[in-house]
Amino acid sequence: MKKKPLPEPIISPEILELAKKSVEAEKPAPRKRCAVCGASCAPLTGPQNPDDLCWVCRRLKISAWRDSDQQISAQE
Ligand SMILES: [Zn+2]
């Protein structure tokens, strides 16, 4: 008996593609739209405000808060 080393591909491209598709089907990329600029953005689950804002508008909003209310950190 002779051993024949079969050149097996680690993952066939077809299976790989199927796997990718299945993953995409399972996780339909939870995308939100920024409530301000409308840009699609990943949902930010901040410790304080899970707003529908992209990080840019979020920062703008936070800076605006600081301008108007500087004692907001006392609240939850
Ligand atoms: Zn925005």
PDB file of the backbone (N, CA, C, O) and the ligand in Angstrom, with CONECT records:
HET     ZN  A 101       1
ATOM      1  N   MET A   1       0.842  -1.220   0.000  1.00  0.00           N
ATOM      2  CA  MET A   1       0.000   0.000   0.000  1.00  0.00           C
ATOM      3  C   MET A   1       0.864   1.252   0.000  1.00  0.00           C
ATOM      4  O   MET A   1       1.890   1.348   0.675  1.00  0.00           O
ATOM      5  N   LYS A   2       0.422   2.144  -0.744  1.00  0.00           N
ATOM      6  CA  LYS A   2       1.210   3.374  -0.878  1.00  0.00           C
ATOM      7  C   LYS A   2       0.345   4.574  -0.504  1.00  0.00           C
ATOM      8  O   LYS A   2      -0.810   4.702  -0.910  1.00  0.00           O
ATOM      9  N   LYS A   3       0.944   5.417   0.267  1.00  0.00           N
ATOM     10  CA  LYS A   3       0.174   6.607   0.663  1.00  0.00           C
ATOM     11  C   LYS A   3       0.226   7.668  -0.430  1.00  0.00           C
ATOM     12  O   LYS A   3       1.289   8.052  -0.916  1.00  0.00           O
ATOM     13  N   LYS A   4      -0.936   8.109  -0.781  1.00  0.00           N
ATOM     14  CA  LYS A   4      -0.971   9.188  -1.773  1.00  0.00           C
ATOM     15  C   LYS A   4      -1.398  10.481  -1.093  1.00  0.00           C
ATOM     16  O   LYS A   4      -2.558  10.646  -0.714  1.00  0.00           O
ATOM     17  N   PRO A   5      -0.482  11.359  -0.950  1.00  0.00           N
ATOM     18  CA  PRO A   5      -0.831  12.654  -0.334  1.00  0.00           C
ATOM     19  C   PRO A   5      -1.735  13.464  -1.242  1.00  0.00           C
ATOM     20  O   PRO A   5      -1.295  14.046  -2.233  1.00  0.00           O
ATOM     21  N   LEU A   6      -2.973  13.487  -0.891  1.00  0.00           N
ATOM     22  CA  LEU A   6      -3.907  14.258  -1.721  1.00  0.00           C
ATOM     23  C   LEU A   6      -3.817  15.742  -1.387  1.00  0.00           C
ATOM     24  O   LEU A   6      -3.910  16.143  -0.226  1.00  0.00           O
ATOM     25  N   PRO A   7      -3.641  16.515  -2.387  1.00  0.00           N
ATOM     26  CA  PRO A   7      -3.587  17.970  -2.158  1.00  0.00           C
ATOM     27  C   PRO A   7      -4.976  18.528  -1.875  1.00  0.00           C
ATOM     28  O   PRO A   7      -5.638  19.076  -2.756  1.00  0.00           O
ATOM     29  N   GLU A   8      -5.394  18.376  -0.643  1.00  0.00           N
ATOM     30  CA  GLU A   8      -6.729  18.881  -0.333  1.00  0.00           C
ATOM     31  C   GLU A   8      -6.687  20.365   0.001  1.00  0.00           C
ATOM     32  O   GLU A   8      -5.873  20.812   0.809  1.00  0.00           O
ATOM     33  N   PRO A   9      -7.539  21.085  -0.605  1.00  0.00           N
ATOM     34  CA  PRO A   9      -7.656  22.494  -0.204  1.00  0.00           C
ATOM     35  C   PRO A   9      -8.263  22.584   1.189  1.00  0.00           C
ATOM     36  O   PRO A   9      -9.142  21.795   1.535  1.00  0.00           O
ATOM     37  N   ILE A  10      -7.815  23.508   1.963  1.00  0.00           N
ATOM     38  CA  ILE A  10      -8.313  23.630   3.331  1.00  0.00           C
ATOM     39  C   ILE A  10      -9.818  23.871   3.321  1.00  0.00           C
ATOM     40  O   ILE A  10     -10.580  23.171   3.987  1.00  0.00           O
ATOM     41  N   ILE A  11     -10.216  24.843   2.576  1.00  0.00           N
ATOM     42  CA  ILE A  11     -11.648  25.102   2.411  1.00  0.00           C
ATOM     43  C   ILE A  11     -11.905  25.410   0.943  1.00  0.00           C
ATOM     44  O   ILE A  11     -11.298  26.304   0.354  1.00  0.00           O
ATOM     45  N   SER A  12     -12.807  24.654   0.382  1.00  0.00           N
ATOM     46  CA  SER A  12     -13.097  24.911  -1.018  1.00  0.00           C
ATOM     47  C   SER A  12     -13.770  26.280  -1.148  1.00  0.00           C
ATOM     48  O   SER A  12     -14.556  26.675  -0.286  1.00  0.00           O
ATOM     49  N   PRO A  13     -13.462  26.989  -2.213  1.00  0.00           N
ATOM     50  CA  PRO A  13     -14.006  28.342  -2.379  1.00  0.00           C
ATOM     51  C   PRO A  13     -15.525  28.349  -2.385  1.00  0.00           C
ATOM     52  O   PRO A  13     -16.149  29.318  -1.952  1.00  0.00           O
ATOM     53  N   GLU A  14     -16.115  27.276  -2.870  1.00  0.00           N
ATOM     54  CA  GLU A  14     -17.584  27.256  -2.885  1.00  0.00           C
ATOM     55  C   GLU A  14     -18.131  27.248  -1.468  1.00  0.00           C
ATOM     56  O   GLU A  14     -19.042  28.003  -1.129  1.00  0.00           O
ATOM     57  N   ILE A  15     -17.562  26.388  -0.659  1.00  0.00           N
ATOM     58  CA  ILE A  15     -18.020  26.311   0.733  1.00  0.00           C
ATOM     59  C   ILE A  15     -17.760  27.632   1.451  1.00  0.00           C
ATOM     60  O   ILE A  15     -18.570  28.108   2.246  1.00  0.00           O
ATOM     61  N   LEU A  16     -16.614  28.195   1.144  1.00  0.00           N
ATOM     62  CA  LEU A  16     -16.279  29.463   1.786  1.00  0.00           C
ATOM     63  C   LEU A  16     -17.314  30.532   1.438  1.00  0.00           C
ATOM     64  O   LEU A  16     -17.747  31.311   2.288  1.00  0.00           O
ATOM     65  N   GLU A  17     -17.691  30.541   0.175  1.00  0.00           N
ATOM     66  CA  GLU A  17     -18.666  31.547  -0.249  1.00  0.00           C
ATOM     67  C   GLU A  17     -20.019  31.298   0.398  1.00  0.00           C
ATOM     68  O   GLU A  17     -20.702  32.228   0.828  1.00  0.00           O
ATOM     69  N   LEU A  18     -20.395  30.018   0.459  1.00  0.00           N
ATOM     70  CA  LEU A  18     -21.655  29.685   1.117  1.00  0.00           C
ATOM     71  C   LEU A  18     -21.622  30.118   2.573  1.00  0.00           C
ATOM     72  O   LEU A  18     -22.600  30.646   3.102  1.00  0.00           O
ATOM     73  N   ALA A  19     -20.499  29.888   3.203  1.00  0.00           N
ATOM     74  CA  ALA A  19     -20.381  30.273   4.606  1.00  0.00           C
ATOM     75  C   ALA A  19     -20.541  31.774   4.758  1.00  0.00           C
ATOM     76  O   ALA A  19     -21.230  32.250   5.660  1.00  0.00           O
ATOM     77  N   LYS A  20     -19.903  32.506   3.873  1.00  0.00           N
ATOM     78  CA  LYS A  20     -20.026  33.973   3.948  1.00  0.00           C
ATOM     79  C   LYS A  20     -21.476  34.402   3.797  1.00  0.00           C
ATOM     80  O   LYS A  20     -21.984  35.252   4.529  1.00  0.00           O
ATOM     81  N   LYS A  21     -22.136  33.764   2.796  1.00  0.00           N
ATOM     82  CA  LYS A  21     -23.532  34.155   2.563  1.00  0.00           C
ATOM     83  C   LYS A  21     -24.395  33.820   3.767  1.00  0.00           C
ATOM     84  O   LYS A  21     -25.263  34.601   4.156  1.00  0.00           O
ATOM     85  N   SER A  22     -24.155  32.674   4.346  1.00  0.00           N
ATOM     86  CA  SER A  22     -24.971  32.273   5.491  1.00  0.00           C
ATOM     87  C   SER A  22     -24.740  33.241   6.650  1.00  0.00           C
ATOM     88  O   SER A  22     -25.672  33.596   7.372  1.00  0.00           O
ATOM     89  N   VAL A  23     -23.499  33.656   6.813  1.00  0.00           N
ATOM     90  CA  VAL A  23     -23.209  34.597   7.890  1.00  0.00           C
ATOM     91  C   VAL A  23     -23.924  35.917   7.633  1.00  0.00           C
ATOM     92  O   VAL A  23     -24.497  36.522   8.539  1.00  0.00           O
ATOM     93  N   GLU A  24     -23.876  36.344   6.382  1.00  0.00           N
ATOM     94  CA  GLU A  24     -24.551  37.606   6.060  1.00  0.00           C
ATOM     95  C   GLU A  24     -26.048  37.477   6.270  1.00  0.00           C
ATOM     96  O   GLU A  24     -26.705  38.427   6.695  1.00  0.00           O
ATOM     97  N   ALA A  25     -26.586  36.305   5.974  1.00  0.00           N
ATOM     98  CA  ALA A  25     -28.024  36.107   6.145  1.00  0.00           C
ATOM     99  C   ALA A  25     -28.386  36.116   7.622  1.00  0.00           C
ATOM    100  O   ALA A  25     -29.421  36.647   8.026  1.00  0.00           O
ATOM    101  N   GLU A  26     -27.513  35.519   8.410  1.00  0.00           N
ATOM    102  CA  GLU A  26     -27.811  35.476   9.840  1.00  0.00           C
ATOM    103  C   GLU A  26     -27.701  36.864  10.458  1.00  0.00           C
ATOM    104  O   GLU A  26     -28.570  37.315  11.205  1.00  0.00           O
ATOM    105  N   LYS A  27     -26.607  37.515  10.116  1.00  0.00           N
ATOM    106  CA  LYS A  27     -26.432  38.855  10.669  1.00  0.00           C
ATOM    107  C   LYS A  27     -26.586  39.899   9.565  1.00  0.00           C
ATOM    108  O   LYS A  27     -25.634  40.176   8.836  1.00  0.00           O
ATOM    109  N   PRO A  28     -27.749  40.464   9.444  1.00  0.00           N
ATOM    110  CA  PRO A  28     -27.970  41.467   8.405  1.00  0.00           C
ATOM    111  C   PRO A  28     -27.395  42.821   8.791  1.00  0.00           C
ATOM    112  O   PRO A  28     -28.054  43.846   8.617  1.00  0.00           O
ATOM    113  N   ALA A  29     -26.209  42.836   9.298  1.00  0.00           N
ATOM    114  CA  ALA A  29     -25.484  44.069   9.584  1.00  0.00           C
ATOM    115  C   ALA A  29     -26.382  45.165  10.149  1.00  0.00           C
ATOM    116  O   ALA A  29     -26.872  46.005   9.394  1.00  0.00           O
ATOM    117  N   PRO A  30     -26.600  45.173  11.419  1.00  0.00           N
ATOM    118  CA  PRO A  30     -27.491  46.156  12.045  1.00  0.00           C
ATOM    119  C   PRO A  30     -27.013  47.576  11.809  1.00  0.00           C
ATOM    120  O   PRO A  30     -26.188  48.108  12.552  1.00  0.00           O
ATOM    121  N   ARG A  31     -27.538  48.163  10.780  1.00  0.00           N
ATOM    122  CA  ARG A  31     -27.097  49.519  10.465  1.00  0.00           C
ATOM    123  C   ARG A  31     -28.187  50.504  10.799  1.00  0.00           C
ATOM    124  O   ARG A  31     -29.370  50.283  10.541  1.00  0.00           O
ATOM    125  N   LYS A  32     -27.757  51.572  11.367  1.00  0.00           N
ATOM    126  CA  LYS A  32     -28.701  52.633  11.668  1.00  0.00           C
ATOM    127  C   LYS A  32     -28.421  53.816  10.781  1.00  0.00           C
ATOM    128  O   LYS A  32     -27.382  53.914  10.128  1.00  0.00           O
ATOM    129  N   ARG A  33     -29.377  54.702  10.782  1.00  0.00           N
ATOM    130  CA  ARG A  33     -29.161  55.955  10.073  1.00  0.00           C
ATOM    131  C   ARG A  33     -29.039  57.061  11.089  1.00  0.00           C
ATOM    132  O   ARG A  33     -29.822  57.168  12.033  1.00  0.00           O
ATOM    133  N   CYS A  34     -28.043  57.870  10.871  1.00  0.00           N
ATOM    134  CA  CYS A  34     -27.853  58.984  11.781  1.00  0.00           C
ATOM    135  C   CYS A  34     -29.081  59.876  11.725  1.00  0.00           C
ATOM    136  O   CYS A  34     -29.548  60.230  10.642  1.00  0.00           O
ATOM    137  N   ALA A  35     -29.598  60.234  12.871  1.00  0.00           N
ATOM    138  CA  ALA A  35     -30.816  61.025  12.932  1.00  0.00           C
ATOM    139  C   ALA A  35     -30.569  62.449  12.466  1.00  0.00           C
ATOM    140  O   ALA A  35     -31.516  63.173  12.161  1.00  0.00           O
ATOM    141  N   VAL A  36     -29.336  62.849  12.409  1.00  0.00           N
ATOM    142  CA  VAL A  36     -29.025  64.232  12.041  1.00  0.00           C
ATOM    143  C   VAL A  36     -28.615  64.342  10.586  1.00  0.00           C
ATOM    144  O   VAL A  36     -29.251  65.045   9.800  1.00  0.00           O
ATOM    145  N   CYS A  37     -27.557  63.647  10.236  1.00  0.00           N
ATOM    146  CA  CYS A  37     -27.029  63.803   8.880  1.00  0.00           C
ATOM    147  C   CYS A  37     -27.496  62.690   7.956  1.00  0.00           C
ATOM    148  O   CYS A  37     -27.306  62.779   6.743  1.00  0.00           O
ATOM    149  N   GLY A  38     -28.108  61.637   8.508  1.00  0.00           N
ATOM    150  CA  GLY A  38     -28.673  60.592   7.668  1.00  0.00           C
ATOM    151  C   GLY A  38     -27.659  59.610   7.142  1.00  0.00           C
ATOM    152  O   GLY A  38     -27.990  58.743   6.333  1.00  0.00           O
ATOM    153  N   ALA A  39     -26.448  59.733   7.585  1.00  0.00           N
ATOM    154  CA  ALA A  39     -25.434  58.801   7.120  1.00  0.00           C
ATOM    155  C   ALA A  39     -25.617  57.457   7.804  1.00  0.00           C
ATOM    156  O   ALA A  39     -25.931  57.384   8.992  1.00  0.00           O
ATOM    157  N   SER A  40     -25.418  56.407   7.044  1.00  0.00           N
ATOM    158  CA  SER A  40     -25.525  55.087   7.648  1.00  0.00           C
ATOM    159  C   SER A  40     -24.351  54.883   8.588  1.00  0.00           C
ATOM    160  O   SER A  40     -23.194  55.116   8.238  1.00  0.00           O
ATOM    161  N   CYS A  41     -24.679  54.449   9.766  1.00  0.00           N
ATOM    162  CA  CYS A  41     -23.607  54.301  10.739  1.00  0.00           C
ATOM    163  C   CYS A  41     -23.878  53.070  11.586  1.00  0.00           C
ATOM    164  O   CYS A  41     -25.017  52.631  11.740  1.00  0.00           O
ATOM    165  N   ALA A  42     -22.840  52.549  12.109  1.00  0.00           N
ATOM    166  CA  ALA A  42     -23.006  51.429  13.015  1.00  0.00           C
ATOM    167  C   ALA A  42     -23.634  51.931  14.303  1.00  0.00           C
ATOM    168  O   ALA A  42     -23.309  53.022  14.773  1.00  0.00           O
ATOM    169  N   PRO A  43     -24.528  51.145  14.874  1.00  0.00           N
ATOM    170  CA  PRO A  43     -25.195  51.581  16.101  1.00  0.00           C
ATOM    171  C   PRO A  43     -24.208  51.715  17.242  1.00  0.00           C
ATOM    172  O   PRO A  43     -23.483  50.779  17.579  1.00  0.00           O
ATOM    173  N   LEU A  44     -24.200  52.871  17.813  1.00  0.00           N
ATOM    174  CA  LEU A  44     -23.305  53.088  18.941  1.00  0.00           C
ATOM    175  C   LEU A  44     -24.050  52.822  20.231  1.00  0.00           C
ATOM    176  O   LEU A  44     -25.046  53.477  20.539  1.00  0.00           O
ATOM    177  N   THR A  45     -23.569  51.878  20.960  1.00  0.00           N
ATOM    178  CA  THR A  45     -24.203  51.592  22.241  1.00  0.00           C
ATOM    179  C   THR A  45     -23.350  52.187  23.343  1.00  0.00           C
ATOM    180  O   THR A  45     -22.607  51.501  24.044  1.00  0.00           O
ATOM    181  N   GLY A  46     -23.492  53.473  23.458  1.00  0.00           N
ATOM    182  CA  GLY A  46     -22.711  54.156  24.468  1.00  0.00           C
ATOM    183  C   GLY A  46     -23.247  53.872  25.849  1.00  0.00           C
ATOM    184  O   GLY A  46     -24.353  53.354  25.998  1.00  0.00           O
ATOM    185  N   PRO A  47     -22.482  54.201  26.842  1.00  0.00           N
ATOM    186  CA  PRO A  47     -22.902  53.954  28.222  1.00  0.00           C
ATOM    187  C   PRO A  47     -24.043  54.878  28.642  1.00  0.00           C
ATOM    188  O   PRO A  47     -24.800  54.569  29.563  1.00  0.00           O
ATOM    189  N   GLN A  48     -24.155  55.998  27.968  1.00  0.00           N
ATOM    190  CA  GLN A  48     -25.161  56.975  28.390  1.00  0.00           C
ATOM    191  C   GLN A  48     -26.329  57.051  27.413  1.00  0.00           C
ATOM    192  O   GLN A  48     -27.486  56.876  27.796  1.00  0.00           O
ATOM    193  N   ASN A  49     -26.018  57.309  26.169  1.00  0.00           N
ATOM    194  CA  ASN A  49     -27.084  57.560  25.209  1.00  0.00           C
ATOM    195  C   ASN A  49     -26.946  56.696  23.960  1.00  0.00           C
ATOM    196  O   ASN A  49     -26.086  56.960  23.120  1.00  0.00           O
ATOM    197  N   PRO A  50     -27.760  55.694  23.830  1.00  0.00           N
ATOM    198  CA  PRO A  50     -27.783  54.944  22.571  1.00  0.00           C
ATOM    199  C   PRO A  50     -28.564  55.697  21.512  1.00  0.00           C
ATOM    200  O   PRO A  50     -29.636  55.261  21.093  1.00  0.00           O
ATOM    201  N   ASP A  51     -28.042  56.794  21.092  1.00  0.00           N
ATOM    202  CA  ASP A  51     -28.738  57.617  20.110  1.00  0.00           C
ATOM    203  C   ASP A  51     -28.510  57.096  18.712  1.00  0.00           C
ATOM    204  O   ASP A  51     -27.579  56.333  18.456  1.00  0.00           O
ATOM    205  N   ASP A  52     -29.364  57.514  17.825  1.00  0.00           N
ATOM    206  CA  ASP A  52     -29.172  57.151  16.430  1.00  0.00           C
ATOM    207  C   ASP A  52     -28.306  58.198  15.756  1.00  0.00           C
ATOM    208  O   ASP A  52     -28.730  58.880  14.823  1.00  0.00           O
ATOM    209  N   LEU A  53     -27.123  58.303  16.235  1.00  0.00           N
ATOM    210  CA  LEU A  53     -26.221  59.299  15.684  1.00  0.00           C
ATOM    211  C   LEU A  53     -24.919  58.653  15.265  1.00  0.00           C
ATOM    212  O   LEU A  53     -24.423  57.713  15.886  1.00  0.00           O
ATOM    213  N   CYS A  54     -24.392  59.193  14.191  1.00  0.00           N
ATOM    214  CA  CYS A  54     -23.052  58.759  13.846  1.00  0.00           C
ATOM    215  C   CYS A  54     -22.091  59.404  14.842  1.00  0.00           C
ATOM    216  O   CYS A  54     -22.464  60.282  15.620  1.00  0.00           O
ATOM    217  N   TRP A  55     -20.890  58.958  14.793  1.00  0.00           N
ATOM    218  CA  TRP A  55     -19.976  59.424  15.840  1.00  0.00           C
ATOM    219  C   TRP A  55     -19.672  60.905  15.686  1.00  0.00           C
ATOM    220  O   TRP A  55     -19.358  61.585  16.663  1.00  0.00           O
ATOM    221  N   VAL A  56     -19.765  61.404  14.460  1.00  0.00           N
ATOM    222  CA  VAL A  56     -19.481  62.831  14.250  1.00  0.00           C
ATOM    223  C   VAL A  56     -20.555  63.679  14.913  1.00  0.00           C
ATOM    224  O   VAL A  56     -20.258  64.566  15.713  1.00  0.00           O
ATOM    225  N   CYS A  57     -21.817  63.393  14.568  1.00  0.00           N
ATOM    226  CA  CYS A  57     -22.914  64.170  15.140  1.00  0.00           C
ATOM    227  C   CYS A  57     -22.981  63.947  16.645  1.00  0.00           C
ATOM    228  O   CYS A  57     -23.366  64.831  17.409  1.00  0.00           O
ATOM    229  N   ARG A  58     -22.603  62.763  17.040  1.00  0.00           N
ATOM    230  CA  ARG A  58     -22.599  62.466  18.470  1.00  0.00           C
ATOM    231  C   ARG A  58     -21.647  63.407  19.197  1.00  0.00           C
ATOM    232  O   ARG A  58     -21.972  63.978  20.238  1.00  0.00           O
ATOM    233  N   ARG A  59     -20.492  63.543  18.627  1.00  0.00           N
ATOM    234  CA  ARG A  59     -19.516  64.425  19.266  1.00  0.00           C
ATOM    235  C   ARG A  59     -19.991  65.859  19.227  1.00  0.00           C
ATOM    236  O   ARG A  59     -19.833  66.602  20.196  1.00  0.00           O
ATOM    237  N   LEU A  60     -20.577  66.250  18.099  1.00  0.00           N
ATOM    238  CA  LEU A  60     -21.104  67.610  18.002  1.00  0.00           C
ATOM    239  C   LEU A  60     -22.168  67.832  19.063  1.00  0.00           C
ATOM    240  O   LEU A  60     -22.208  68.869  19.725  1.00  0.00           O
ATOM    241  N   LYS A  61     -23.027  66.832  19.207  1.00  0.00           N
ATOM    242  CA  LYS A  61     -24.102  66.954  20.181  1.00  0.00           C
ATOM    243  C   LYS A  61     -23.527  67.057  21.592  1.00  0.00           C
ATOM    244  O   LYS A  61     -23.963  67.881  22.396  1.00  0.00           O
ATOM    245  N   ILE A  62     -22.582  66.240  21.867  1.00  0.00           N
ATOM    246  CA  ILE A  62     -21.981  66.260  23.202  1.00  0.00           C
ATOM    247  C   ILE A  62     -21.322  67.613  23.468  1.00  0.00           C
ATOM    248  O   ILE A  62     -21.442  68.176  24.555  1.00  0.00           O
ATOM    249  N   SER A  63     -20.629  68.115  22.461  1.00  0.00           N
ATOM    250  CA  SER A  63     -19.982  69.415  22.652  1.00  0.00           C
ATOM    251  C   SER A  63     -21.038  70.489  22.828  1.00  0.00           C
ATOM    252  O   SER A  63     -20.844  71.438  23.588  1.00  0.00           O
ATOM    253  N   ALA A  64     -22.167  70.343  22.122  1.00  0.00           N
ATOM    254  CA  ALA A  64     -23.246  71.313  22.277  1.00  0.00           C
ATOM    255  C   ALA A  64     -23.805  71.254  23.692  1.00  0.00           C
ATOM    256  O   ALA A  64     -24.110  72.282  24.297  1.00  0.00           O
ATOM    257  N   TRP A  65     -23.933  70.053  24.200  1.00  0.00           N
ATOM    258  CA  TRP A  65     -24.396  69.901  25.574  1.00  0.00           C
ATOM    259  C   TRP A  65     -23.456  70.623  26.527  1.00  0.00           C
ATOM    260  O   TRP A  65     -23.880  71.310  27.457  1.00  0.00           O
ATOM    261  N   ARG A  66     -22.196  70.448  26.271  1.00  0.00           N
ATOM    262  CA  ARG A  66     -21.236  71.072  27.173  1.00  0.00           C
ATOM    263  C   ARG A  66     -21.351  72.587  27.098  1.00  0.00           C
ATOM    264  O   ARG A  66     -21.156  73.285  28.093  1.00  0.00           O
ATOM    265  N   ASP A  67     -21.668  73.088  25.915  1.00  0.00           N
ATOM    266  CA  ASP A  67     -21.823  74.530  25.785  1.00  0.00           C
ATOM    267  C   ASP A  67     -23.020  75.020  26.584  1.00  0.00           C
ATOM    268  O   ASP A  67     -22.933  76.000  27.324  1.00  0.00           O
ATOM    269  N   SER A  68     -24.154  74.313  26.420  1.00  0.00           N
ATOM    270  CA  SER A  68     -25.379  74.793  27.063  1.00  0.00           C
ATOM    271  C   SER A  68     -25.410  74.411  28.535  1.00  0.00           C
ATOM    272  O   SER A  68     -25.690  75.245  29.396  1.00  0.00           O
ATOM    273  N   ASP A  69     -25.126  73.169  28.812  1.00  0.00           N
ATOM    274  CA  ASP A  69     -25.136  72.711  30.193  1.00  0.00           C
ATOM    275  C   ASP A  69     -23.795  72.141  30.568  1.00  0.00           C
ATOM    276  O   ASP A  69     -23.339  71.145  30.007  1.00  0.00           O
ATOM    277  N   GLN A  70     -23.194  72.766  31.491  1.00  0.00           N
ATOM    278  CA  GLN A  70     -21.880  72.271  31.892  1.00  0.00           C
ATOM    279  C   GLN A  70     -21.963  71.381  33.126  1.00  0.00           C
ATOM    280  O   GLN A  70     -20.971  70.787  33.548  1.00  0.00           O
ATOM    281  N   GLN A  71     -23.146  71.302  33.689  1.00  0.00           N
ATOM    282  CA  GLN A  71     -23.296  70.468  34.862  1.00  0.00           C
ATOM    283  C   GLN A  71     -24.196  69.283  34.572  1.00  0.00           C
ATOM    284  O   GLN A  71     -25.093  68.961  35.351  1.00  0.00           O
ATOM    285  N   ILE A  72     -23.949  68.646  33.452  1.00  0.00           N
ATOM    286  CA  ILE A  72     -24.819  67.538  33.062  1.00  0.00           C
ATOM    287  C   ILE A  72     -24.298  66.223  33.594  1.00  0.00           C
ATOM    288  O   ILE A  72     -24.997  65.210  33.590  1.00  0.00           O
ATOM    289  N   SER A  73     -23.068  66.255  34.047  1.00  0.00           N
ATOM    290  CA  SER A  73     -22.459  65.010  34.489  1.00  0.00           C
ATOM    291  C   SER A  73     -23.043  64.557  35.827  1.00  0.00           C
ATOM    292  O   SER A  73     -22.855  63.412  36.240  1.00  0.00           O
ATOM    293  N   ALA A  74     -23.750  65.460  36.496  1.00  0.00           N
ATOM    294  CA  ALA A  74     -24.317  65.083  37.781  1.00  0.00           C
ATOM    295  C   ALA A  74     -25.474  64.115  37.599  1.00  0.00           C
ATOM    296  O   ALA A  74     -25.743  63.272  38.455  1.00  0.00           O
ATOM    297  N   GLN A  75     -26.164  64.256  36.447  1.00  0.00           N
ATOM    298  CA  GLN A  75     -27.275  63.346  36.199  1.00  0.00           C
ATOM    299  C   GLN A  75     -26.775  62.002  35.716  1.00  0.00           C
ATOM    300  O   GLN A  75     -25.598  61.835  35.398  1.00  0.00           O
ATOM    301  N   GLU A  76     -27.669  61.065  35.668  1.00  0.00           N
ATOM    302  CA  GLU A  76     -27.268  59.718  35.321  1.00  0.00           C
ATOM    303  C   GLU A  76     -26.774  59.657  33.896  1.00  0.00           C
ATOM    304  O   GLU A  76     -26.388  58.589  33.421  1.00  0.00           O
TER     305      GLU A  76
HETATM  306 ZN    ZN A 101     -24.488  62.156  11.723  1.00  0.00          ZN2+
END
